[in-house]
Amino acid sequence: MLWSELITDDFVVPMGLSAERFRLEPLGPQHNERDHAAWTSSIEHVRSTPGFEDWDWPPAEGMSLERNLADLRRHADHFARRVGFTYSVIEVPGDDVIGCVYIYPARDDAAVRVHSWVRADRADLDRPLYEAVSAWLATDWPFPEVRYAPRPRLN
């Protein structure tokens, strides 16, 4: 099955998810400064999050706001073209960016790959984010198989 068969023209892509302590909204240029602050304050934490161990993001040396903006524009373009969906995780109450969720097709089959991270100082939201996004993907999306990087067990 092809990605285009899963995300058909008539499928209405969810524009967000609301939970008690956070909400998701499509990532875009409007998040640049808050997104940049979130991940640059937590590079080591993000890189150690399940699913990110083999990624080259975030770069250990960081990146400029301008380069981050280009990255956000790329994700917004993917969303608009329906080839991948990236959401900012926004703290509730408030509007601080505290993480990100990536939903992209797997390279090898019809499965969907999902990765998420939260800022180091909001690590307690890692499991609630995973659980909320997992339930959302099961109920509001048309995916027959989701591969969401496993979460560590709570102590």
C-alpha positions in Angstrom: 0.0 0.0 0.0 1.3 3.4 -0.9 1.3 6.5 1.3 -1.0 8.2 -1.2 -3.5 5.4 -0.7 -3.5 6.0 3.0 -3.7 9.8 2.9 -6.2 10.1 0.1 -7.5 13.5 -1.2 -10.7 13.1 0.8 -9.0 12.4 4.1 -9.2 15.4 6.4 -5.9 15.7 8.1 -6.3 16.5 11.8 -5.2 20.0 12.6 -4.4 19.2 16.2 -4.9 17.3 19.4 -5.8 18.6 22.8 -4.7 17.0 26.1 -4.7 18.1 29.7 -1.1 19.4 29.7 -0.4 20.0 26.0 -1.8 20.4 22.6 -0.6 19.7 19.1 -0.7 22.1 16.2 0.9 21.9 12.8 4.6 23.0 13.0 5.3 26.1 11.0 7.4 29.2 10.8 5.4 30.9 13.5 7.0 28.5 16.0 10.6 29.3 15.0 11.9 31.1 18.1 10.0 28.9 20.6 10.9 25.7 18.7 14.5 26.7 18.5 14.6 27.4 22.2 12.9 24.1 23.1 15.3 21.8 21.3 18.5 23.8 21.8 17.9 23.6 25.5 17.6 19.8 25.3 19.9 18.5 22.6 21.3 15.7 24.6 17.9 14.7 25.9 16.3 14.7 22.5 19.1 12.7 21.0 18.7 10.1 23.7 14.9 9.8 23.2 13.8 6.5 21.7 13.8 6.7 18.0 16.3 9.6 17.7 19.5 7.6 18.5 20.3 7.1 14.8 19.1 10.5 13.6 21.5 13.3 12.8 19.0 15.7 14.4 19.2 17.7 16.4 22.8 18.7 15.5 25.0 18.5 18.5 26.4 21.9 17.6 23.0 23.4 17.3 21.9 25.7 14.4 21.0 29.2 13.7 17.5 30.6 13.9 17.6 31.1 10.1 18.5 27.5 9.5 15.8 26.4 12.0 13.3 28.5 10.1 14.2 26.8 6.8 13.6 23.4 8.6 10.2 24.5 9.8 9.3 25.8 6.4 10.2 22.3 5.0 8.0 20.6 7.5 5.1 23.0 6.8 5.5 22.3 3.1 5.4 18.5 3.7 2.2 19.1 5.7 0.7 21.2 2.9 1.6 18.6 0.3 0.4 15.7 2.6 3.7 13.8 2.4 4.5 14.0 6.2 2.9 15.6 9.2 4.9 17.4 11.9 3.2 18.9 15.0 4.5 21.3 17.6 3.8 20.2 21.2 2.5 23.3 23.0 2.3 23.5 26.8 -1.1 24.0 28.3 -1.7 26.5 29.8 0.4 28.9 27.8 2.0 28.7 24.4 5.6 27.5 25.0 6.8 24.9 22.5 7.9 21.9 24.6 8.3 19.2 21.9 7.5 17.9 18.5 5.7 14.9 16.9 6.7 13.6 13.4 4.4 11.4 11.3 6.0 10.1 8.1 5.7 7.1 5.9 8.1 4.2 6.5 10.6 3.8 3.6 10.1 0.0 3.3 6.3 -0.6 3.4 2.9 0.9 4.2 3.7 1.5 7.8 3.9 4.9 9.4 6.9 6.0 11.4 6.2 8.3 14.4 8.8 10.0 16.6 8.3 12.5 19.3 10.4 14.4 21.8 9.8 16.8 24.7 12.2 19.3 26.3 14.4 17.9 29.0 12.6 20.0 31.7 9.3 18.5 30.6 10.5 14.9 30.4 7.6 13.9 32.6 5.3 14.5 29.6 7.1 12.0 27.4 4.8 9.1 28.4 1.6 11.1 28.4 2.5 12.4 24.9 3.2 8.9 23.6 -0.1 7.6 25.0 -2.2 10.5 23.7 -0.6 10.4 20.2 -0.9 6.6 20.0 -4.6 6.8 20.8 -5.1 9.7 18.4 -3.4 7.8 15.6 -5.6 4.8 16.2 -8.9 6.7 16.2 -8.4 9.7 13.9 -6.0 8.5 11.2 -6.3 5.8 8.5 -3.1 4.0 9.2 -3.1 0.1 9.3 0.3 0.0 11.0 2.0 2.6 13.1 5.6 2.2 14.3 6.0 4.7 17.2 9.4 4.6 18.8 8.9 2.8 22.2 8.9 4.8 25.3 11.0 3.9 28.4 9.2 2.4 31.3 8.3 4.8 34.1 10.2 4.2 37.4 
